[in-house]
Amino acid sequence: MLEELEGMKDSLRLEKEKLAELTCNWEKLKSLIKEKDDALQTASKFQAELRVQKEELTVDEENLKRLENEKFHLEQEIIRIEKKNSDEIGNLERNFEQERGTYKLRVSELEKKLEISRQDLATVESTLSVKNVELEMKEDIDRKNEQSASLLKKQGAQLLELEALYKEEQILRKRYFNTIEGTTKVKWWELSRKGSRAVTPTTSFYAECWVIVEDLEAMEWAPRQGWVKIWIKSDSTSTVQAFWESGCTMVHDSRWLQAMEDLSHVVITSTWREVGDRDANHGVTLGPRSHGNFCWEASIFIKWRTTI
């Protein structure tokens, strides 16, 4: 049994080797077949291209024959045309000689007519020169008329300009009058209005400061007159200091800020100093102090400005 089994194993091994060899041969044959198929397809393409080339060659040969026939016919046509042209040239030369004699006669006649026309032209030029002189005189007259009209137009424009300047001067006079009147009103408004509430030399500087802030009508009235700067009159340097240090504008914050937006410059000025002020006898003024868009400056002089 073992010997038979070993024999069967050897047979199986031999069969496997043969199978492997057959498989390898089959792969080689398959590869060769594929190469032959590719070569066959390439040959088919070459044959198709060759067939197309042959057809094109046939067409080209036919075209060549047709062109050769056309060339022959054209050469015959050229020979015929040259012969015809030679005959026509001879006829044209004969006709040209005949017409040249005729034209010579006509030229001599036209030269005579040209001489007559030159004489007529000289006469016309003489007449035209006279007409040109008359036309220049007329143009000169028209130009002078245009200059006169332009001068009158300019004078009219100058009159209109003078009238506009006169009206502007009237407006400026009215504005200047309004400025003087507005200045007087503001001075009176700040110094004399509301009798019992007016600030006096005996008023406490804190009370005077509150009066300035609470009574905003003058500051709200000034921008409506076209003013952008206002000087608020006080009678004490302490009032200026208190107004700066107390922060009492916060009581009417919205109205005060609106007034500050409408006015570009606000100055609180004192007209005289308190008895206890050590600088009173020397006439010294407080230096300027600024905060935001506001400027507080005590002064011994009252300044009023209006902006039209």
C-alpha positions in Angstrom: 0.0 0.0 0.0 2.8 2.4 0.9 4.5 1.7 -2.4 1.3 2.3 -4.3 0.7 5.5 -2.3 4.2 6.7 -3.1 3.7 5.9 -6.7 0.5 7.8 -6.8 2.2 10.8 -5.1 4.9 10.7 -7.7 2.3 10.4 -10.5 0.4 13.4 -8.9 3.6 15.4 -8.7 4.4 14.6 -12.3 0.9 15.6 -13.3 1.2 18.9 -11.4 4.5 19.7 -13.1 2.9 18.9 -16.5 -0.1 21.0 -15.6 2.2 23.9 -14.6 4.1 23.5 -17.8 0.9 23.4 -19.8 -0.3 26.5 -18.0 2.9 28.3 -18.8 2.6 27.3 -22.4 -1.0 28.4 -22.4 0.0 31.8 -21.0 2.7 32.2 -23.7 0.2 31.1 -26.4 -2.3 33.6 -25.0 0.3 36.4 -25.1 1.3 35.4 -28.7 -2.3 35.4 -29.7 -2.8 38.9 -28.2 0.2 40.2 -30.0 -1.0 38.7 -33.3 -4.4 40.2 -32.7 -2.8 43.6 -32.1 -0.6 43.1 -35.2 -3.7 42.1 -37.1 -5.6 45.2 -36.0 -2.6 47.4 -36.8 -2.4 45.7 -40.2 -6.1 46.3 -40.7 -5.7 50.0 -39.8 -2.8 50.2 -42.3 -4.9 48.5 -45.0 -7.7 50.9 -44.3 -5.3 53.9 -44.5 -3.8 52.4 -47.6 -7.2 52.1 -49.2 -8.0 55.7 -48.3 -4.6 56.8 -49.7 -5.3 54.9 -52.9 -8.7 56.5 -53.2 -7.2 60.0 -52.6 -4.5 59.1 -55.2 -7.2 58.2 -57.7 -9.0 61.5 -57.0 -5.7 63.4 -57.4 -5.0 61.6 -60.7 -8.4 62.5 -62.0 -7.9 66.1 -60.9 -4.5 66.2 -62.6 -6.1 65.0 -65.8 -8.8 67.6 -65.5 -6.3 70.4 -64.9 -4.2 69.3 -67.8 -7.3 69.5 -70.1 -8.1 72.9 -68.7 -4.5 74.0 -69.2 -4.7 72.9 -72.9 -8.0 74.8 -73.4 -6.7 77.9 -71.7 -3.6 77.9 -73.9 -5.8 77.6 -77.0 -8.0 80.5 -75.7 -4.9 82.6 -75.0 -3.7 82.0 -78.6 -7.1 83.0 -79.9 -7.3 86.1 -77.7 -3.7 87.2 -78.7 -4.6 87.0 -82.4 -7.8 88.9 -81.8 -6.0 91.6 -79.8 -3.4 92.0 -82.6 -6.3 92.7 -85.0 -8.0 95.1 -82.6 -4.7 96.9 -81.9 -4.3 97.5 -85.6 -7.8 98.9 -85.9 -7.3 101.1 -82.8 -4.1 102.5 -84.2 -5.9 103.5 -87.4 -8.8 105.0 -85.5 -6.4 106.9 -83.2 -4.7 108.5 -86.1 -8.0 109.7 -87.5 -9.2 111.0 -84.2 -5.9 112.8 -83.5 -6.4 114.9 -86.7 -9.9 115.7 -85.6 -8.8 116.7 -82.1 -6.0 118.9 -83.4 -8.7 121.0 -85.2 -10.8 121.1 -82.1 -7.8 122.2 -80.0 -7.1 125.1 -82.3 -10.7 126.2 -82.0 -10.7 125.8 -78.2 -7.6 127.9 -77.9 -9.3 130.7 -79.7 -12.3 130.4 -77.4 -9.9 130.3 -74.4 -8.4 133.6 -75.4 -11.8 135.2 -75.6 -12.7 133.7 -72.2 -9.5 135.1 -70.7 -10.4 138.6 -71.8 -13.9 138.1 -70.4 -12.3 136.8 -67.1 -10.2 140.0 -66.8 -13.3 142.1 -67.1 -15.1 140.0 -64.5 -12.1 140.2 -62.1 -12.1 144.0 -62.4 -15.8 144.1 -61.6 -15.2 141.6 -58.7 -12.5 143.7 -57.1 -14.9 146.6 -57.1 -17.6 144.4 -55.5 -15.0 143.2 -52.9 -14.2 146.7 -51.9 -17.9 147.4 -51.4 -18.3 144.2 -49.4 -15.4 145.1 -47.2 -16.9 148.5 -46.5 -20.2 146.8 -45.6 -18.5 144.2 -43.3 -16.7 147.1 -41.6 -20.0 148.8 -41.0 -21.5 145.6 -39.7 -18.5 145.0 -37.4 -18.8 148.5 -36.0 -22.5 147.9 -35.4 -21.7 144.6 -33.6 -19.1 146.4 -31.4 -21.7 149.0 -30.6 -24.2 146.4 -29.7 -21.6 144.5 -27.6 -20.7 147.7 -25.8 -24.4 148.4 -25.1 -24.8 144.8 -23.8 -21.7 145.2 -21.5 -23.1 148.5 -20.2 -26.4 146.8 -19.5 -24.6 144.0 -17.6 -22.6 146.6 -15.7 -25.9 148.3 -14.8 -27.3 145.0 -13.6 -24.1 144.4 -11.6 -24.3 147.9 -10.0 -27.9 147.3 -9.2 -27.0 143.9 -7.5 -24.2 145.7 -5.6 -26.6 148.4 -4.5 -29.1 145.8 -3.3 -26.3 143.9 -1.5 -25.2 147.2 0.1 -28.8 147.7 1.3 -28.8 144.2 2.8 -25.5 144.8 4.5 -26.7 148.1 5.9 -29.8 146.3 7.3 -27.6 143.6 8.8 -25.2 146.2 10.3 -28.2 148.0 11.8 -29.6 144.7 13.1 -26.1 143.9 14.6 -26.1 147.2 16.5 -29.7 146.7 17.6 -29.0 143.1 18.6 -25.9 144.2 20.7 -27.9 146.8 22.5 -30.7 144.4 23.2 -28.4 141.7 24.6 -26.7 144.2 26.8 -30.0 145.4 28.1 -31.2 141.8 28.3 -28.3 140.7 30.5 -28.1 143.8 32.7 -31.7 145.0 33.3 -34.2 142.2 32.6 -36.5 140.7 35.3 -35.8 143.4 37.8 -35.8 141.5 41.2 -33.9 138.5 39.8 -31.2 140.6 38.3 -27.7 140.0 39.7 -26.4 142.8 42.0 -23.0 143.5 43.6 -24.4 142.2 46.9 -25.5 138.9 45.5 -23.7 135.8 46.7 -21.5 134.5 43.8 -23.1 131.0 44.1 -26.6 132.5 43.8 -25.4 134.6 40.8 -24.0 131.5 39.2 -27.4 129.7 39.5 -29.1 132.7 37.9 -26.8 132.5 34.9 -27.5 128.7 34.4 -31.3 128.7 35.2 -32.0 131.7 33.0 -31.1 130.2 29.6 -33.5 132.2 27.5 -30.9 134.7 26.4 -28.5 132.0 25.3 -31.3 130.1 23.4 -32.5 133.4 21.8 -29.0 134.4 20.5 -28.6 131.6 17.9 -32.0 132.4 16.4 -30.6 135.9 15.6 -27.7 134.3 13.6 -25.1 134.7 16.4 -22.4 132.1 17.1 -20.6 133.9 20.0 -22.0 135.4 23.1 -20.5 137.1 26.2 -22.5 136.7 29.5 -22.0 139.6 31.8 -21.3 139.1 35.5 -20.2 141.5 38.2 -17.8 139.4 40.1 -14.7 137.3 39.5 -15.9 134.9 42.1 -18.9 134.2 40.0 -16.7 133.0 37.1 -14.7 130.7 39.5 -17.9 129.4 41.1 -19.5 128.7 37.7 -16.4 126.7 36.7 -16.0 124.8 40.0 -19.6 124.1 41.1 -20.9 122.1 38.1 -24.3 123.8 38.4 -24.9 123.4 34.7 -25.9 119.8 35.3 -29.3 121.1 36.6 -30.4 122.0 33.0 -28.0 119.7 31.2 -30.0 119.0 28.0 -30.9 122.7 27.4 -27.4 123.8 28.3 -25.7 121.3 25.9 -28.2 122.3 23.1 -27.3 126.0 23.7 -23.6 125.1 23.6 -24.1 123.2 20.2 -25.8 126.3 18.7 -23.1 128.7 20.0 -19.4 128.3 18.9 -18.0 130.5 21.7 -19.3 131.5 25.1 -17.5 133.8 27.6 -18.6 134.7 31.1 -16.9 138.0 31.9 -16.9 140.0 35.2 -17.2 143.8 35.1 -15.7 144.5 38.5 -13.9 142.7 41.3 -15.1 142.1 44.9 -13.9 144.3 47.7 -11.9 141.4 49.2 -10.2 140.5 45.9 -6.5 141.3 46.4 -6.1 142.0 42.6 -9.0 144.5 42.5 -6.9 147.6 42.9 -4.5 146.5 40.2 -7.0 145.9 37.5 -5.7 142.3 36.9 -7.8 139.9 34.9 -8.2 136.2 35.3 -6.4 134.0 32.8 -8.4 131.9 30.2 -9.7 128.5 31.2 -11.0 126.1 28.6 -13.1 122.9 28.8 -14.4 121.1 25.6 -16.0 123.7 23.3 -16.5 126.3 26.1 -14.1 129.0 27.3 -14.5 130.9 30.6 -12.5 134.1 30.9 -13.0 136.8 33.5 -12.2 140.3 32.2 -12.6 143.9 33.3 -13.9 144.7 29.8 -17.3 143.7 28.3 -17.0 142.3 24.8 -19.9 141.7 22.5 -19.9 140.1 19.1 -22.4 139.0 16.6 -21.9 136.8 13.5 -24.2 137.6 10.6 
